[in-house]
Each structure stands twice: as C-alpha cells, then as structure tokens.
Amino acid sequence: MNTTAYELYYWPTIQGRGEFVRLALEEAGADYVDVARRGGKRGVPAMMKLLDGPRIERPPFAPPFLKAGKLIIGQTADILLYLGDRLGLAPRDEAGKLWVHQLQLTITDLVVLIHDTHHPISGYLYYEQQRAAAKLRTKYFWRYRAPKFLRYFERVLAKSGGPYLLGRRLSYVDLSLFQIVEGLRYAFPKRMKRMEKNIPRVVALHDRVAKRPRVAAYLASKRRIAFSQWGIYRYFRALDG
C-alpha cells in the first residue's frame, strides 16, 4: 500500500524549477517521493506516462508537476499555491495567499531572466553557439534586471517588520528566495558578491533559511542535487565579469 501523500515529478539530475517545490516539501517534513529519481520503469518512464498518457484528462505541460491523490498540478507557482496552505507555508486569509502567490510569480519572472543569461537566443542552441549574445544579455541583466528584482525583495523585507517576507512567519516564497541567492552565487560568484552589499536583508534571509533544521538536513543529504552546467544556473567564467 502506498502511503506517500505527494508525488513530485521532475528531471532526476538537475535542481531546476523542481527545487522550489522540493524545498517546501522538505521544510514541512512532508511525505513525498521524487518519482523520476527512482530506478527502472517507476522513474522517468512513469513521469513521461503522466505527461503523454492518453488517459490523462488534464495533462501538465511540462515538469515539475505534483500528484496528490487523483489531482495533478503543473507549474511551480501553482504547485506552491496548492501546497502552501496544506503544509503551513502560507497565510490562511485570501489576501495573504494572493500576496505570497504574487511574490512567487515575481520569482518566476526572475528565474526566466536568469536562465536566459546563458541561453539568450534559444534553449535549443548550445551556450557556445550564442556566446556573444549571452555576454551582452548578462551585462544588461546585472546592470538593470537583477538589481531591480533583488532590491524589490529587499524593500518587501524592510516593510514586513520581521525576518521573513511575511514578517515573523516563514512562507514558501522565503524558501524560493533562498534558492535564488544560492543559484546566483553558483552561477555568478563575483557579480553576486558585489550585489550582496546592497541587499543585506535578502542575504540575512538566505542565511536564516539555510540554518532551519529540516532545510539544513536536506542540504547536507543526497536528496539535494548538486548545481551543474545543466538547468537554470550555470557557471561560465566569461559571464561572471
């Protein structure tokens, strides 16, 4: 008998967008399985079956998606909207839920911009085929877009009156902002070091989340997939000026 409450479906070798969901599940101590990381037909083939299966009435567009009983939910922000209330990682009032969802959607926009620094023309081309465009895209990302987004979250933290984006209470969007800082430190260590001087509250939030017992245990475990040259965050020396 399968007693797992949640099944997460995402690519087994990269953090990617699935990591935002993993962090929420881990922080909450939720009962879940990372399906595609299982071996044999119970792994990636099982994920593809749900993506392409003719019997799936409402198929998700792409991973990540979450299966909770008979319910299948796609899109990272939508998954977190669903999980937030159930895992105690979001306010119970409607205005609070929408506010956290709004912040998560803002992070979604930032994730796209981060990815496009190394693949500005097309995800179907290798980085080596678009180096010049990537260098220009990265230059303007760090001149305009990264400061605007990160300083926005700095401002939200200043207004929250507490250590987290909602104040004294942790929410799933705090975990996602932690992941943004982690990823930018990996992909752009020099640029991020300079930026962090201007966003002390964001850095403090990152450090606070990293010390939470369940998050710290997860980060030290084999469940945490290492950063690599695949996925959202990729390190290229030529881009980290």
Secondary structure by P-SEA (a helix, b strand, c coil): cccccbbbbccccccccaaaaaaaaaaacccccccccccccccaaaaaaaacccccccccccccbbbccccccccaaaaaaaaccccccccccaaaaaaaaaaaaaaaaaaaaaaaccccccccccccccaaaaaaaaaaaaaccaaaaaaaaaaaaaaccccccccccccaaaaaaaaaaaaaaaacaaaaaaaaaacaaaaaaaaaaaacaaaaaaaaccccccccccccbbbbccccc
